[in-house]
């Protein structure tokens, strides 16, 4: 461990009461919000969609809170701090993706469904097989995304409390899992939405403060900031040019294209983002909430440039890597250095920014868990197991039990993934969402001939292709930064499977439809088309 890291850990330990107090205040405040919202959650519509009572701005704020995850704050800042220009490519991909969501998905989805993605698919197809597939896909994508948040939580709290043992880090991951279960089981969508709104305000304020302090340090001269970052990185001008991470070989260039495709197409298939469109009263509000989200998220991603390059300029890369191999602690370390490594202000800033990052993680894991438990309860339990005969009370109970189960799985997998870059992990969730969910949603909304067979081929085929390629990629084995660094069973050379698995999802959806003898229900498609475009008959 480098002297700076030892010092940072020492500072953190000296001010541990302050750090624990800040964390405790945030957790207590969010629990109060959750309990308050839980008392107002009376029906399934309240639990799944917050009673559809949120305004476009409120939902836009909550969507941005849901989207600006540990990957955005910790992962992207770390990627820019270590790889310069190439690290910022995550921000561009994450932001451009919203145009796909805005133009193709937000309004039709709000008009066509009630609570989950499965509602849209089941409208014109055989209910049970399609809902089972949609529920399975939602749970898999959510767990991939949860991995990233859990890994971020473990890294963050370990840095603050000076925890170096694996058992301690696993304990932190378990704590986050327990809190997330409490948020969702008690507060449902109402509680989760309010927590996300509070967290979005905190995160933007924290990023704004760090950005101001970084620019102040360089007298608001961006050229000086970039120059210092390039020289301090040890890479010189290459740090500010494309190719440091994604240009060394043909494989890395291909990996970049794969990553870009996954990021741009993945957002429109993410379950926890899709269910947010159901929380507003009209399709117009759904569209406006996406526009609000684009503005807020765009401003935040511009600030990640200052965070990443500021960390590169003020902290040696060895120090960032010594704290966390994947660079996930660059933003909290930047806060410490801006305040002064050996000063009270440094410790206060470190504690504040870390509490904000922790808030980010808690809010996002709550949204993800709600998406997957809702899909299990509404699609699989109520409509497949109970064949549409479950009462609202039974359905909500099933959602709460599912929350506990998904939380337990996430804790176990999050403990394994604690040393991986959180932005990279989220990119995998995007790839799985774009491979399994997006083709099926688009075909269902816009292709008259699409059938149940096509939907099943698309969801399961895209899911198997994406998850299978990830399992045999360098993310899981074969590299020092892999999930299992001591073994090597990878044969797929790319870290992101999107370039293969996304076309496979679209192709299988088309092929399954063409080869099936099933006649599409054109009457139902006409109904869905009118409903998705006009909102007639929407819930």
Secondary structure, DSSP 8 states (H G I E B T S, - for coil): --HHHHHHHHHHHHTHHHHHHHHHHHHHHHHHHHHHHHHH--SHHHHHHGGG-B-HHHHHHHHHHHHS-HIIIIIHHHHHHHHTHHHHHHHHHHHHHHHHIIIIIHHHHHHH-SSSHHHHHHTSS-HHHHHHHHHHHHHHHHHHHHHHHHHHHHHHHHHHHT--SHHHHHHHHHHHHHHHHHHHHHHHHHHHHHHHHHHHHHHHHHHHHHHHHHHHHTTT-HHHHHHHHHHHHTSGGGGGSTTTTT-SSHHHHHHHHHHHHHHHHHGGG-HHHHGGGGGBSSHHHHHHHHHHHHHHHHHHHHHHHHHHHHHHHHS-HHHHHHH-TT-TTHHHHHHHHHH-TTSHHHHHHHHHHHHHHHHHHHHHHHHHHHHHHHHIIIIIIIIIISTT---HHHHHHHHHHHHHHHHHHHHHHHHHTTTS-HHHHHHHHHHHHIIIIIHHHHHHHH-TT--HHHHHHHHHHHHHHHHHHHHTSTTTBSSTTSTBTT--------S--HHHHHHHHHHHHHHHHHH------HHHHHHHHHHHHH-TT--
